[in-house]
């Protein structure tokens, strides 16, 4: 009888305590001209703080291929915060309506509405370094190596910028004409990190998109690869999104 009362007391305590808020899974989608390895500093912080991190390595070979790669990871991640850099913002806006996605974080990223394309958004508010994106052959584009350090990777050590330049991943040019059919931010809480010196996506465009989506914003000094310049601040921002997710 004593054992029964102990069990009942434990159950009663568990039922009266509020459920733990938030989610513990983070899915990261990298942008064009890079891959997911640059997110290692932030992933390390998140894992140290008890989160499970998934980094999507989308191929950048086509819009459909990038969507498929992201959906494959979402299928095994469970309830999560979906994070994107740059081009990745187009992807998470399209696939982020899945029930497992509880909130979205845009880091120096496109935050499009239904029917918009990355190319049209860039043309509407051109970035300072927009002319540095040039053909790389075979229907792909990349950042002109001579302009990479200034227009893409400003602020990191010279050796880091150089390696990012020689290892950059070209993206299929026609991806920039793909139209978004879903605006996940209209259905889910969203957050946006805006680098004040971004030369790949105009900061004014980022501010406009974040305001339109009613995204919680964090503006930081730095270039397009802001995630390498302020990993602690951005990791904390992602954790905030996770902790407030339903």
HUBEL-V81233 format. One record per residue. N is the residue number from 0. RES is the residue in three letters. PSI is psi in whole degrees, -180 to 180 (* if undefined). Layout:
# HUBEL-V81233
n=N res=RES psi=PSI
n=N res=RES psi=PSI
This chain:
# HUBEL-V81233
n=0 res=UNK psi=-41
n=1 res=UNK psi=-42
n=2 res=UNK psi=-41
n=3 res=UNK psi=-42
n=4 res=UNK psi=-36
n=5 res=UNK psi=-45
n=6 res=UNK psi=-45
n=7 res=UNK psi=-38
n=8 res=UNK psi=-41
n=9 res=UNK psi=-44
n=10 res=UNK psi=-41
n=11 res=UNK psi=-41
n=12 res=UNK psi=-43
n=13 res=UNK psi=-39
n=14 res=UNK psi=-28
n=15 res=UNK psi=-14
n=16 res=UNK psi=140
n=17 res=UNK psi=146
n=18 res=UNK psi=147
n=19 res=UNK psi=129
n=20 res=UNK psi=159
n=21 res=UNK psi=179
n=22 res=UNK psi=163
n=23 res=UNK psi=9
n=24 res=UNK psi=135
n=25 res=UNK psi=125
n=26 res=UNK psi=124
n=27 res=UNK psi=131
n=28 res=UNK psi=118
n=29 res=UNK psi=171
n=30 res=UNK psi=-170
n=31 res=UNK psi=158
n=32 res=UNK psi=12
n=33 res=UNK psi=-178
n=34 res=UNK psi=-173
n=35 res=UNK psi=-12
n=36 res=UNK psi=-25
n=37 res=UNK psi=-15
n=38 res=UNK psi=7
n=39 res=UNK psi=-44
n=40 res=UNK psi=-40
n=41 res=UNK psi=-41
n=42 res=UNK psi=-39
n=43 res=UNK psi=-44
n=44 res=UNK psi=-47
n=45 res=UNK psi=-43
n=46 res=UNK psi=-38
n=47 res=UNK psi=-34
n=48 res=UNK psi=8
n=49 res=UNK psi=10
n=50 res=UNK psi=151
n=51 res=UNK psi=126
n=52 res=UNK psi=135
n=53 res=UNK psi=130
n=54 res=UNK psi=116
n=55 res=UNK psi=129
n=56 res=UNK psi=70
n=57 res=UNK psi=146
n=58 res=UNK psi=-19
n=59 res=UNK psi=17
n=60 res=UNK psi=-23
n=61 res=UNK psi=160
n=62 res=UNK psi=-48
n=63 res=UNK psi=-39
n=64 res=UNK psi=-38
n=65 res=UNK psi=-41
n=66 res=UNK psi=-44
n=67 res=UNK psi=-43
n=68 res=UNK psi=-39
n=69 res=UNK psi=-43
n=70 res=UNK psi=-35
n=71 res=UNK psi=-41
n=72 res=UNK psi=-41
n=73 res=UNK psi=-32
n=74 res=UNK psi=-27
n=75 res=UNK psi=-3
n=76 res=UNK psi=-29
n=77 res=UNK psi=-168
n=78 res=UNK psi=131
n=79 res=UNK psi=166
n=80 res=UNK psi=131
n=81 res=UNK psi=118
n=82 res=UNK psi=142
n=83 res=UNK psi=149
n=84 res=UNK psi=135
n=85 res=UNK psi=-119
n=86 res=UNK psi=-32
n=87 res=UNK psi=-23
n=88 res=UNK psi=-33
n=89 res=UNK psi=-42
n=90 res=UNK psi=-50
n=91 res=UNK psi=-25
n=92 res=UNK psi=-36
n=93 res=UNK psi=-41
n=94 res=UNK psi=-6
n=95 res=UNK psi=2
n=96 res=UNK psi=-2
n=97 res=UNK psi=143
n=98 res=UNK psi=-30
n=99 res=UNK psi=-20
n=100 res=UNK psi=117
n=101 res=UNK psi=-28
n=102 res=UNK psi=165
n=103 res=UNK psi=142
n=104 res=UNK psi=120
n=105 res=UNK psi=121
n=106 res=UNK psi=108
n=107 res=UNK psi=49
n=108 res=UNK psi=157
n=109 res=UNK psi=140
n=110 res=UNK psi=70
n=111 res=UNK psi=162
n=112 res=UNK psi=170
n=113 res=UNK psi=132
n=114 res=UNK psi=-10
n=115 res=UNK psi=155
n=116 res=UNK psi=158
n=117 res=UNK psi=-39
n=118 res=UNK psi=-43
n=119 res=UNK psi=-38
n=120 res=UNK psi=-41
n=121 res=UNK psi=-41
n=122 res=UNK psi=-33
n=123 res=UNK psi=-43
n=124 res=UNK psi=84
n=125 res=UNK psi=141
n=126 res=UNK psi=160
n=127 res=UNK psi=-32
n=128 res=UNK psi=23
n=129 res=UNK psi=-30
n=130 res=UNK psi=-7
n=131 res=UNK psi=-11
n=132 res=UNK psi=118
n=133 res=UNK psi=163
n=134 res=UNK psi=142
n=135 res=UNK psi=1
n=136 res=UNK psi=150
n=137 res=UNK psi=22
n=138 res=UNK psi=12
n=139 res=UNK psi=160
n=140 res=UNK psi=158
n=141 res=UNK psi=178
n=142 res=UNK psi=127
n=143 res=UNK psi=121
n=144 res=UNK psi=-34
n=145 res=UNK psi=-23
n=146 res=UNK psi=-3
n=147 res=UNK psi=-49
n=148 res=UNK psi=-39
n=149 res=UNK psi=-46
n=150 res=UNK psi=-17
n=151 res=UNK psi=-45
n=152 res=UNK psi=31
n=153 res=UNK psi=138
n=154 res=UNK psi=-16
n=155 res=UNK psi=163
n=156 res=UNK psi=149
n=157 res=UNK psi=-41
n=158 res=UNK psi=-37
n=159 res=UNK psi=-46
n=160 res=UNK psi=-39
n=161 res=UNK psi=-45
n=162 res=UNK psi=-39
n=163 res=UNK psi=-36
n=164 res=UNK psi=-46
n=165 res=UNK psi=-14
n=166 res=UNK psi=9
n=167 res=UNK psi=151
n=168 res=UNK psi=112
n=169 res=UNK psi=156
n=170 res=UNK psi=146
n=171 res=UNK psi=126
n=172 res=UNK psi=-35
n=173 res=UNK psi=-10
n=174 res=UNK psi=-31
n=175 res=UNK psi=-6
n=176 res=UNK psi=0
n=177 res=UNK psi=131
n=178 res=UNK psi=134
n=179 res=UNK psi=136
n=180 res=UNK psi=-11
n=181 res=UNK psi=137
n=182 res=UNK psi=88
n=183 res=UNK psi=-30
n=184 res=UNK psi=-17
n=185 res=UNK psi=-11
n=186 res=UNK psi=-18
n=187 res=UNK psi=155
n=188 res=UNK psi=142
n=189 res=UNK psi=156
n=190 res=UNK psi=151
n=191 res=UNK psi=132
n=192 res=UNK psi=125
n=193 res=UNK psi=115
n=194 res=UNK psi=128
n=195 res=UNK psi=-17
n=196 res=UNK psi=31
n=197 res=UNK psi=127
n=198 res=UNK psi=3
n=199 res=UNK psi=-36
n=200 res=UNK psi=125
n=201 res=UNK psi=127
n=202 res=UNK psi=-32
n=203 res=UNK psi=-36
n=204 res=UNK psi=-42
n=205 res=UNK psi=-41
n=206 res=UNK psi=-42
n=207 res=UNK psi=-48
n=208 res=UNK psi=-41
n=209 res=UNK psi=-39
n=210 res=UNK psi=-43
n=211 res=UNK psi=-40
n=212 res=UNK psi=-5
n=213 res=UNK psi=40
n=214 res=UNK psi=140
n=215 res=UNK psi=134
n=216 res=UNK psi=150
n=217 res=UNK psi=113
n=218 res=UNK psi=130
n=219 res=UNK psi=148
n=220 res=UNK psi=132
n=221 res=UNK psi=179
n=222 res=UNK psi=-169
n=223 res=UNK psi=-31
n=224 res=UNK psi=50
n=225 res=UNK psi=-26
n=226 res=UNK psi=-23
n=227 res=UNK psi=-22
n=228 res=UNK psi=-31
n=229 res=UNK psi=59
n=230 res=UNK psi=-38
n=231 res=UNK psi=-45
n=232 res=UNK psi=-41
n=233 res=UNK psi=-37
n=234 res=UNK psi=-42
n=235 res=UNK psi=-36
n=236 res=UNK psi=-41
n=237 res=UNK psi=-42
n=238 res=UNK psi=-36
n=239 res=UNK psi=-44
n=240 res=UNK psi=-38
n=241 res=UNK psi=-41
n=242 res=UNK psi=-27
n=243 res=UNK psi=1
n=244 res=UNK psi=146
n=245 res=UNK psi=*
